[in-house]
Amino acid sequence: MRHCNILLLILLCGFQLSAQESYTADQIPDSLKENAWAVIRSSQTEYTRTSLNKYSMDVHKIITILNPKGERYSSIAVYYDDDSEITSLKGSLYDANGDEINTIRKNDFSDEATNNSFTLLSDNRVKYYEPSVSKYPYTIAYSYRVEYKSIISFTNWIPCESFHVAVESARLTVRSPDEFEIRHKSRNYAFDFEEDASDGQTTLSWSASNLKASKYDYGRPGYLDIFPVVEVMPTQFSYDGFDGDFSSWKSYGQWVYQLLAGRDELSEQTIAEIEQLTATAKTEKEKVKLLYRYLQQKTRYVNISFGIGGFRPMFAKDVDEKGYGDCKALSNYMRSLLKQAGIRSYYAEIGHGLDQKIQFPDFPSATQTNHVILCVPTEQDTTWLECTSQHIPFGYIGAENSDRYALLITEDGGRLAKTPVYDAENNLRQSAIELLLDESGTARIKVNADFKNAQFENIFGLIHRSKDDQKKALLRGLDAHGLELADYVFTDLSDSLAEVRVDLSGKLVGITAKAGSRLLVKPNFLFSNEFPEKISLKRTSAVYEPVGYEYNDSLVFQIPDAYAIEFVPKETGLKTDYGSCQYNYRQEDGKVIIQRNVRINKGNYPPEKFTMVNLFLAFCEKMDNTQFILKKL
């Protein structure tokens, strides 16, 4: 142990001496300042494992804040819980010339719970420091050590950490006794990799240098598809006294399965309610639907992250009694309800969102999942259930849980299965907008719009809000300046698809422009496009559309009696790999009817396809703004 302490001291001293020259801001190469709000001058992260359940993390970092936007990267946040301890923590602030302006000591840090508004129970805490410097650039240097008494994974190492951050030099080192296997995977960069095995210990290290800042853009892929990243996983692990093995998804699933054991018991009263509720159901799926509604009416979501509770659900009986739980607890509770009704289901770990999913089936790791849902294979088909929402439709798990691997926890261990794909034609916005024009350029409007699946998610949150909140959201979100709302209604139509209908009426001003005896009328489809107007050709990262979707919109203009239709555009359209669109125009009994159909295709579009993408975007922008002309009689 003394040898390790001496080695650490040497490393720390070496770090401080080598970093001394990096405090001066003008030494940052100009090439690293492009798109950068901050530059990491030096970063060293070291994981040292000492036993099955113990390891330490040492972090030493120097970062220069270039401008006010970079302030978000200036704070120091060191997280810990009941299974870990911060044993050292210090830092310094330097001005642009590299002169020290403040020493940061351990007692300068606040010590706060990391609870948010929906967290009921958590032992997660953070030591936090935020500098107060008004002159840019400046540099902050700090180091800390955290010692852990449980291990299930190491945090993914992403040297540049975020958008608009460049890196001069970064290094990750992992040390482990030979008896404990360390698996690793790197991507998006050719790291300098070294491996050494001596004296019963394996040392792995990765280094990177001169990483330019990435600009945040529309349609970015996930973090792990953009940034250089190293994922390091211990094969053997032990968390809160529960030993496990990550050599395969099956073995990890066996570990999770033992955490679920004995947590599916229900009270006699609840068992009686289940039997009564499902007594007249004719199919398994009908029973599942009834019990899912029972879950939604009886429970609400709260976060629980306390020790093994971050991985192990509450007892079903406790959820039943208290009426709350996190994703683990509510999914396990639903599993328990179904089990009592004689229906098999699987607790399923999943990565939720753009930045987290089981992306590498051949590399089992805890860092690829962050959520739990439920998989129910019935006689008719397989139903997936998101158990954390009191209002989400039955069988709809959301676009951010779709089309990805989930780890089903079975009696035999973990088994990967794919979640549903929501096709573009079902991710649909369909609107019918009627406009009664007058000569002043004002129109009375009536709107009926349906939003399905992924499009449903854009509007669903408003259904259960107050009328005042709904009105504010509509006025803020609709692409219509000068809109006055008279009435508006949100209706949940969900059945086989998640679907919301919006009906509204009101008045819209300024949609025509006078040109002598003519009125120039510009279409307004009210609901904004989700796709951009243009992609910068300087962009280096791909444009990623995580789901495909469609717009089917119709505009029906009733023209003023004193006017005749002089010109309407011709039917036109365009089809590309990125998307397709069709614009149809017709005249009918004093009306101009415009039908627009737009489809955006799911996919990854690299820079060499940007010219094609921009051709499509420019075409849509042009046609969305193409006017028709009325002439006074």
Beta strands, then each sheet from edge to edge (+ up, - down):
strand 1: 38-49
strand 2: 55-65
strand 3: 76-80
strand 4: 84-94
strand 5: 100-104
strand 6: 110-113
strand 7: 119-122
strand 8: 125-129
strand 9: 138-148
strand 10: 165-177
strand 11: 182-187
strand 12: 192-198
strand 13: 201-211
strand 14: 229-234
strand 15: 236-239
strand 16: 242-245
strand 17: 300-301
strand 18: 303-305
strand 19: 324-325
strand 20: 346-350
strand 21: 371-377
strand 22: 382-385
strand 23: 405-410
strand 24: 413-418
strand 25: 428-437
strand 26: 443-452
strand 27: 483-492
strand 28: 499-508
strand 29: 512-515
strand 30: 518-521
strand 31: 543-545
strand 32: 549-558
strand 33: 563-567
strand 34: 572-575
strand 35: 579-587
strand 36: 591-600
strand 37: 603-605
strand 38: 628-632
sheet 1: 5+ 4- 9+ 2- 1+ 10+ 13- 12+
sheet 2: 3+ 8- 6+
sheet 3: 7+ 18+
sheet 4: 11+ 14-
sheet 5: 15+ 16-
sheet 6: 17+ 19+
sheet 7: 22+ 21- 20+ 23- 24+
sheet 8: 27+ 28- 26+ 25- 32- 36+ 35- 34+
sheet 9: 29+ 30- 38+ 33-
sheet 10: 31+ 37-
end
